[in-house]
Amino acid sequence: MDGSGYETSNAPVNDTGALSFDLNIAIATFRRRFRLFAAVAVVVFAAVVLFTLQQTPRYTAVAQVMLDVRKEQVTDMSAVLSGLPADSAVVDTEVEVLKSRSLAARVVKDLKLEQDPYFNPFLPKAKGATAWFSSLKKAAAPVAVTDPTELQRRRERIVDNVLDGLKVRRSGLTYLISIEYTHTDPRRAAELANAFANLYLTEQLEAKFDATQKANEWLDTRVGELRDQVAQADAAVQQYKIANNLLSAEGATLTEQEISGLNQQLALSRAAQAETDARLSIARQQLARGSTGEDVGESLNSPVVQQLRKQRSEKSAQVADLSGRYGDRHPDLLKAKRELADIDTQIQAEIRRIISNLEAQAQVARQRTGSVASSVSQSKGTLAGNNRAAIGLAELERKAQSVKTLYETLLSRFKQTTTQEGIEQADARVVSPAKIPTGASYPKPSLNLALGLVLALGAGLASIVLAEILMAGLFTEDEVERRLGLPYLGAVPSLDTTVDDAKTLRGVTPPDYLLIKPLSSFAESLRKLRASILFSKVGETVKVIAVTSSLPGEGKTTTTFSLARTLATSGAKVIVVDCDLRQSAISQFLKEPAQVGLLEVLNGVSTLEQALVSDESGAHILPLAKSAYTPRDVLGSAAMHRLLQELRGRYEIVLLDTAPLLAIADTRILAPHTDAVVMLVRWKKTPVKAVQSALALLQGTRAFIAGVALTQMDLKAQSRYGYGDSYYYYANYRKYYAD
C-alpha cells in the first residue's frame, strides 16, 4: 500500500519525473503534430517575408563623440563648473543627456524640423518627394493654431518623431559615444547625427559660460555686501568694549591687573596674620601649662623684662646674702624680700602687657587681611561682570572674524572667476563626424529571412508544446506510469482502427468480433489485459475484479464483457456481475431483457441460478433487471458480501462491472471487497485530473489498484506516433494477427 491510502502493485514505475527527456518520444511527438507545426511555421515565415517586402529602406549615419579627460590648464585655478569625472556612471549619464528631449528640441529648432513633413505629421506631405529639401518645397503651409495646449502637443509630437530615429550608445567601456541616426534620406541622417553631436558640445560650453557669468555677478554683489558687514562688525566690537569696561593693556584688562596686585597684598597680610596668631597661640599655651610667662618668646626678647630679670637676679643674690648673715626677721632682709617681690610683680605686669600687645597685633593683622580680602572680592565681582560681558565680546569678535574670512575668500574667488571668463572648454569633442551612408541599414532581407526562419521554427515548436500541454488525456504507457504512478495493464484499441476497411465491421460489436476473429489484434489486446490483471498480485490469486473508470463513456462495460468472453474462450469459468445500478449497460449484450437479476438475488426474491444468463462464449452474466434501481445501499450489504463469497467458490474469475467513481459512490463501497480494481481510461480523452480525482476517492478504502488500461485507442495513430507504447511497433508484428 502506498502513501495515498490504497494498495498498488509492485510493478516498476518511471522515476525520472516530469523533467525526463527521451529523444524518440520527442520525435514521435513531432511526427504526430507535424501538420500543426508546418501550418504555424508557414504562417509566421510568410508574415516575416511580407513585413520585409513592405518596409521602406532607411539609412543610418554615425557620429562619434569622446568625453575628453585631458583639459588645457590655462590658469591654475578651479573652474566654476568642474569637468566631468572619468568614470563609467558619468559616461552612461552623458549617453542619456544625448537622448534627452531638451537636446532633441534644440535640434528641431536649429534645423527647422517643424517645417519638415517627415517629422511634422500636421504638414501635408509632398507627392513623390524623395529628398528632404524636395518635401520642404512642395509642403503646403500649415494651418495657424492659436491654442497654446495644442501648439505644445504638436511640438512634443515632433520631438518624439525626431527621437524615434536616434540611437545613442557607448562603445564598450571606452569614453567614446556613438550617435546613430536613421532616416529614409541618407543626407538627412548624416545632418541629424552631426547636429546632435555639435549641439551637445554647444550645450556644454553654454552651461559653463552661464555658470561662470552668474557666479561673477553673484560674487560681485556678495563681496560688496560683505565689505560693509566687516566694517559694521569691527565697529560693534569696539563699542561693546567701551560700554562694558573691557579696555585692556598688555593683553590683560585693568580689572585683571588690579586683582593681581590685591592678591599679592592678601598673601602678605595672611602670612603676617598667621605669624601673629602663632605667637599669640604659643604664649597662651605656655600660660595654660602653668608658666609664669617668663619663658614666653616675646618676654624673652623684651628689653624691659630682661632689665627686670637682671635686677631680680641681683636682688635675689642680696636676699640670699642677707639671709645667711642675718635672721629672717632682720629689717634689711625683709626690705630686700619686699624689693624682690616688687620686681617679680613688675615682671608679671610686663609679661601681661606683652601678651596684650600680641593680642592687639593679631587683631590688627586679622582686620588688615579682611580688608584686603574684601577688596579682592569686590574686584572679582567686577571681573565676573567683565567675563560675562566678554562672552558677548567673543561672539562679536567671532562674527566679525567669520565675516572677514568669508569676505576675503569670496574676494579671492571673484578675482579668479573674472580671470576665467571666456576660456571655458567643453568636456567632450567630436572625433568622427557622420558621413553620408551609401547603403541602407534597414531592412536587411537576409537577416530578416534568417530571423523569420528561426521565428517560424520556434513558433511551430511552441505550438507543439502548447498542444501537448493542453492535451489533458493519456497517450502512452510511459505517460500512464509517470503521471499516475500506477502500473500500465494494457490497451484496448478501437475496433475500427484494427482493420483496413472499417465498412466490414458494420453491425458487429467488439464482443462479437472476439468470437468471429479470435486471432485478431483486438482479441490479443484483451488477452494481454487479462494476463496483466491476473498476475498483478505477485504470489496471490486474483479472482474478484472490479472494472471501473472515472467518467462515463470510457468503454468500461464493453471492455468488461469482452474480457469475460476472452476468459471464457480460454477455458476459465467466469461470471460478469452488473454492479452499475444506474445504467445497467451490460443488458445491451443480452438477447432478451432480464426479468430477475442482482437486486432480486440480494433481496432473496430469486435464486442465483434463476438470475444467471449464459453467454454463447461460456461466460455467465448476473445482470440487473429492467428498472432495478434502488436507493438502498445494497452493494455494501451483508447479502452482497455473502454473494461475493459464493461466487468466489463457484467461479474462477468474477468480473464486476461497476459505476464511474466520480459519478456514483457505489464503487468505493464495493472496491475493498475485491481482489483487484482495474481503472479504465479513455485514450487521449479522459483528463488526467479526472483520473487523479477518481483515484483519490479510493484513499483509505484499502482497495488494491491493479493498474490502468487505456481504452478506445486509435491503433493506426498509436503505431505512427505513440513511441513508448508497445503498439508503436504494431507494424512489425501485425502479421501475427488474422484481422
PyMOL commands that set and color helices and strands:
alter all, ss='L'
color gray80, all
select helices_A, chain A and resi 23-32+34-54+88-98+101-111+113-115+132-138+148-164+186-243+254-288+297-301+303-325+331-420+445-470+477-484+495-497+502-505+510-516+521-534+556-569+585-589+598-603+608-611+638-650+666-673+688-697+715-721+726-736
alter helices_A, ss='H'
color red, helices_A
select strands_A, chain A and resi 7-8+59-67+166-170+176-183+248-249+252-253+428-432+488-493+544-549+574-578+613-614+620-622+653-657+676-682+704-713
alter strands_A, ss='S'
color yellow, strands_A
deselect
rebuild
show_as cartoon
